[in-house]
Amino acid sequence: MNKRVVSVLLAVTMATNLATALRASADEPFRLLSGKEIRPKVIGRELTDGVHWSWYYSPNGSVISIEMGKRMVGSWKIEENKLCSSNGNDRPMECYEVWMSGKNISLRYFADMPAREAVVVPHTGR
């Protein structure tokens, strides 16, 4: 199978998984995670919108982001109950509160200010 077909199939699969996750947790309210809760819910998994971007938070402290086909490697840490990450381009770390509802995740600068909306999925190894 050529790379284009594989990419299309992967995008369709991820979009389907995203839609399923959104339906499954529609009745569960978002709740703020503590630093201790962030690790088992996020680390070792991918956060994705299903099509345009994904962030893999590796247990070794690196974060691999793929955004619109561009791959970047940075780092992450949990600090003061927030998930902080950098894309590796000499930028300061950005820290987010982590809110979850089922598989849905919202990374927020502040409780009422969503920054990234996604679902948490198993790491695909891309």
N, C-alpha and C positions, 0 to 999 in steps of 0.2 A: 504494500500500500504506500502511496507517495505521501510526503509530509503534509501537503495541503489537505488531503482527505482525512488524515489522522487529526490535524488541527481542527477541522470542521466537526468531526465526530466528538472530539474532546470538548469543544465549545458547546455543542448540543447536549451532551451528557451533563456537563456542569450546570448549564441553564436549567435543565430538567431537575437536577438535584436541588438547585436553589429554589425553584418553584415549589417543590415538594416540602422542603424544610420550612418555607414561609407559611404554607398552608397548615402544617403540622403544629406550629406553635403560635398560631394567630390568637388563641385565647389566653396564653400565658403572658403575664405582664413582664416587661423588662425589669431586671433587678441589677443593682450595682454589685460587682464582685470585689471581694477583698484581695489583697496581694496573694494570700494563700490559696484563694480559689482560682486566680488567673492561671497559675502554673498548670494544674491538671486539665483545665478547660481549653487552653490555647496552645501551650508549648508542645511541639511535636506535631502540630496540625497546621492546616492552611486556612487563612481567612481570604475569602474571595467574593467578588460580585457575580461570579459565574461566567463572565465573558471578558471583561477588560483588564482586570488585574487580580493578582493573588500575592499574598505574603505568607511565606513559610517561616515559622518561628522554630528554628532548630534547637534541640536541647543543649547544644554546645555554645549557645549565646549569639549565634549568627542569625540574621534574618535575610532570606532570599526573596527579593521582590521581582515580580514580572509584571510590568505595566505596559500595555499596548505593544507587547513583543520585546520590550527592552528589559534585560536582566541586570539587576544590581544586587550587590551583597553589602550588608551593613551589620549592625549589632543591635541587641536588645538587652534590656534589664527591667526588673520590677523594682520600682522605687516609690515609697509612700503610697501604696495601694494603687499605683498606676503602672501601665505598660508603656515603657519608653523605648523608642527605637530611632535609629539613624540609617540613612540609605548609603552611608559610606563615602559620601562626597564632601567630606570636611564640613558637614552641616551639624549644628547642635542637635541633640536628641529631642524628639517631640514626645511628650508624655500625654497619655489619654486615660481617662476613666474607662473601665471596661464594663459594659452593660450587656446582659444576655437574656434571651427569651428562647428557650429550647436551643436550636442550632443557630438562631439569629444572633448577631452580635452588633453592637453599636459602640464604636470607639469615639469618645467625646472629650473635648477639652474641658467642658463643664457639664453638669447634669442636664441642662436644658439646651445644649448646643452640640448636636451631632456633627461629627467630622467625617466618619466613614461608616457606612452600613454594609454588612456582609453576612455570610454564613460561615460557620466553622465546618470544615470537611477534613477527612483523612488526607495525609500528604500523598500526592500522586507520584513523587519522585522525579518530577520534571527538572 
